[in-house]
Amino acid sequence: MIDITLPRVHVVGMGEVGQRLAGALGRAGVATHPVTRTRGWDEARDDGDGLCLVCVREESLAGVLEALHNVSSDRLVLIQNGWIRPLLHDLPDVTRGLIWFTAKGEFFQILRPNRFSGPHATELALALAAGGLPSEAAEPALFDEFDADKMGFNCVVGLPL
């Protein structure tokens, strides 16, 4: 049995990605709390121990980061499916994740293991894998390679779909 050491996780953005990640974390025994457009924000900001797993589209990310500006960057986990590097210059301790699954309603397919880097990468990868979503932690330099690979994939395959 894997010992999951994650604190509470506030899942910001309960679309397809947020729901899938929250479900996997829940199956691994991690307490998750949804943050939607209209609820959950105060709890996420005020929970000094919990993580904020941000699962919003790139065009919404700047607004979400502004809404979470009082949350220390080491409590943020930015799940991305696109290019967010320009938004990261003031977030040195953020954990980043690259998703590698396709989900549209009932359709769900894992393409590769999800990749994480940063302070909570290992514990997130272990929890998600225990909950049924293959995931791995990567050192920052290797994560940068995965990031470039994902951007290439998105340009050729992902985004046109």
C-alpha positions as CSV (number, residue, x, y, z in Angstrom):
1,M,0.0,0.0,0.0
2,I,1.3,3.4,-1.0
3,D,1.3,6.1,1.8
4,I,-0.3,9.2,0.3
5,T,1.0,12.2,2.1
6,L,-0.9,14.9,0.2
7,P,-2.9,17.5,2.2
8,R,-6.3,18.6,1.1
9,V,-6.4,19.6,-2.6
10,H,-8.7,22.4,-3.8
11,V,-9.3,21.6,-7.5
12,V,-9.8,24.9,-9.3
13,G,-11.7,24.3,-12.5
14,M,-14.1,21.4,-12.5
15,G,-14.2,20.8,-16.3
16,E,-13.1,17.5,-17.9
17,V,-9.5,17.7,-16.6
18,G,-10.4,18.9,-13.1
19,Q,-13.0,16.2,-12.7
20,R,-10.7,13.4,-13.9
21,L,-7.8,14.6,-11.6
22,A,-10.2,15.0,-8.6
23,G,-11.6,11.6,-9.2
24,A,-8.2,9.9,-9.3
25,L,-7.1,11.8,-6.1
26,G,-10.3,10.8,-4.4
27,R,-9.8,7.1,-5.3
28,A,-6.3,7.4,-3.8
29,G,-7.8,8.7,-0.5
30,V,-6.9,12.4,-0.9
31,A,-9.5,14.9,0.3
32,T,-10.5,17.1,-2.6
33,H,-12.6,20.2,-2.6
34,P,-14.0,21.7,-5.9
35,V,-13.5,25.4,-6.7
36,T,-15.9,26.6,-9.4
37,R,-16.6,30.0,-10.9
38,T,-19.0,30.7,-8.0
39,R,-17.8,28.7,-4.9
40,G,-14.9,27.4,-3.0
41,W,-12.5,30.4,-3.5
42,D,-12.4,31.6,0.1
43,E,-11.7,28.0,1.4
44,A,-8.9,27.5,-1.1
45,R,-7.2,30.8,-0.3
46,D,-7.6,30.4,3.5
47,D,-6.4,26.8,3.7
48,G,-2.7,27.3,4.6
49,D,-1.9,23.6,4.3
50,G,-4.0,22.6,1.2
51,L,-2.8,22.7,-2.4
52,C,-4.6,24.5,-5.1
53,L,-4.7,22.3,-8.2
54,V,-5.4,24.8,-11.0
55,C,-7.1,23.1,-14.0
56,V,-8.2,25.9,-16.2
57,R,-7.6,26.8,-19.8
58,E,-4.6,29.0,-20.6
59,E,-6.7,32.0,-21.4
60,S,-8.3,31.9,-17.9
61,L,-5.1,31.2,-16.0
62,A,-4.0,34.9,-15.4
63,G,-7.4,35.7,-13.9
64,V,-7.3,32.6,-11.6
65,L,-3.7,33.4,-10.5
66,E,-4.9,37.0,-9.7
67,A,-7.8,35.5,-7.6
68,L,-5.2,33.3,-5.8
69,H,-2.6,36.1,-5.4
70,N,-2.4,35.6,-1.6
71,V,-1.7,31.9,-1.9
72,S,2.0,31.1,-1.7
73,S,3.4,29.7,-4.9
74,D,4.5,26.5,-3.2
75,R,0.8,25.7,-2.7
76,L,0.0,26.1,-6.4
77,V,-0.1,23.2,-8.8
78,L,-0.6,24.4,-12.4
79,I,-2.0,21.7,-14.7
80,Q,-1.4,22.7,-18.2
81,N,-2.2,21.5,-21.7
82,G,-0.7,24.5,-23.4
83,W,2.0,27.1,-23.1
84,I,2.0,29.0,-19.8
85,R,5.7,29.8,-19.3
86,P,5.2,33.6,-19.6
87,L,2.9,33.5,-16.6
88,L,5.4,31.7,-14.4
89,H,8.1,34.4,-13.9
90,D,6.7,35.4,-10.4
91,L,6.0,31.8,-9.3
92,P,9.4,30.2,-8.6
93,D,8.1,27.4,-6.3
94,V,5.0,26.3,-8.3
95,T,4.5,22.7,-9.1
96,R,3.6,22.1,-12.8
97,G,1.9,19.2,-14.4
98,L,1.4,18.2,-18.0
99,I,-1.6,16.1,-18.7
100,W,-1.5,13.3,-21.2
101,F,-5.1,12.1,-21.5
102,T,-8.0,12.9,-23.7
103,A,-11.4,13.3,-22.1
104,K,-14.7,14.4,-23.6
105,G,-17.7,13.2,-21.6
106,E,-17.7,9.4,-21.6
107,F,-14.7,9.3,-23.9
108,F,-11.4,8.9,-22.0
109,Q,-8.1,7.7,-23.2
110,I,-4.6,7.8,-21.6
111,L,-2.0,8.7,-24.1
112,R,1.1,8.7,-21.9
113,P,1.9,9.2,-18.2
114,N,1.2,12.6,-16.9
115,R,4.3,14.5,-15.8
116,F,4.9,16.7,-12.8
117,S,7.8,18.9,-11.6
118,G,8.2,21.0,-8.5
119,P,7.8,20.7,-4.8
120,H,4.7,18.4,-4.9
121,A,5.6,16.5,-8.0
122,T,6.4,13.2,-6.4
123,E,3.4,13.0,-4.0
124,L,1.0,14.1,-6.7
125,A,2.3,11.6,-9.2
126,L,2.1,8.8,-6.6
127,A,-1.5,9.8,-5.6
128,L,-2.7,10.1,-9.2
129,A,-1.1,6.8,-10.2
130,A,-2.7,5.1,-7.1
131,G,-6.0,6.6,-8.3
132,G,-5.7,5.1,-11.8
133,L,-4.0,8.0,-13.8
134,P,-0.5,7.0,-14.7
135,S,1.8,9.8,-13.6
136,E,5.5,10.5,-13.0
137,A,7.6,13.1,-11.3
138,A,10.5,14.7,-13.3
139,E,13.4,16.9,-12.5
140,P,13.0,20.5,-13.9
141,A,15.4,20.0,-16.9
142,L,13.7,16.8,-17.9
143,F,10.3,18.4,-17.4
144,D,11.3,21.2,-19.8
145,E,12.0,18.5,-22.4
146,F,8.5,17.0,-21.7
147,D,7.0,20.5,-22.0
148,A,8.6,21.0,-25.4
149,D,7.4,17.6,-26.5
150,K,3.8,18.3,-25.3
151,M,3.8,21.7,-27.1
152,G,4.9,19.9,-30.3
153,F,2.1,17.3,-29.9
154,N,-0.5,20.0,-29.2
155,C,0.5,21.9,-32.4
156,V,0.4,18.8,-34.6
157,V,-2.3,16.6,-33.0
158,G,-4.0,18.0,-29.9
159,L,-5.1,21.5,-30.8
160,P,-6.4,20.8,-34.3
161,L,-8.7,18.2,-32.8
